[in-house]
Amino acid sequence: MTQAKCDEVVLKDEERQPCEVWTRVMGYHRPVQSFNTGKKGEFNERVCFTEESAKHHKFERK
């Protein structure tokens, strides 16, 4: 079997289109662009949850 070569598409910055990011806030979806400064900061501090990383996390009990 031979592997087909793929032509790599390279776009210049002026050819790119901005992507609108939406997220769920207080029970409904909104575009991140419409957030105020504080809410944008909170959004940027979010981390992705994975079940695998949670299994290795040890919780401190008081």
N, C-alpha and C positions, 0 to 999 in steps of 0.2 A: 504494500500500500504506500502511496505517496501522500504527503501532506500538502494541501493546497495553501498557497501563500495568500495572506490577507493584506489588502492595501490599507495602511494606517491613515485615518483621517486626522488631519491637523488643522485646527481652526485658529485664526488670528483673534486677538482680543476684541477687535472691532466687529468681528463676525458673531461673537457670542451673544446670547440673550440671557438677561438676568433671570434667575429662578426665584419664584415667590414661595417662601416657606410659611406653612400654616402649622399651628399647634393647638392643642385642646387646653382651654383655660376656663375654669369655673363652669364646666359642663357644656361648653360650646366651642366651636373652632373659630380661630381668628388668625389673620396674617401677622407674623412677627413684626413686619415693617410698621404696623399701626400701633405697636406697644409704646408706652412712655419709657423714659430712660431707665427707671428703676426696674420695670418689668423686663426690659431687654437684658439688663444685667443679670436678673434671676434666670432668664432663659439660657444665657451663656454659661452659667454655673452648673447647669443640669448635667448629670452623668447618666450613661446608659446602664440599665440594670440587666444583668445576665444571671440566670439561675446557677450556672457553674461557679461564678464568682461569689455568690451568696452562700454556697455550700462550704466554702473555705473561710468565710468570715466568722470570727468568733465574737459573740456578743458578751459584753460585760454585764453581769447582773449585780444589782445592789441589794 
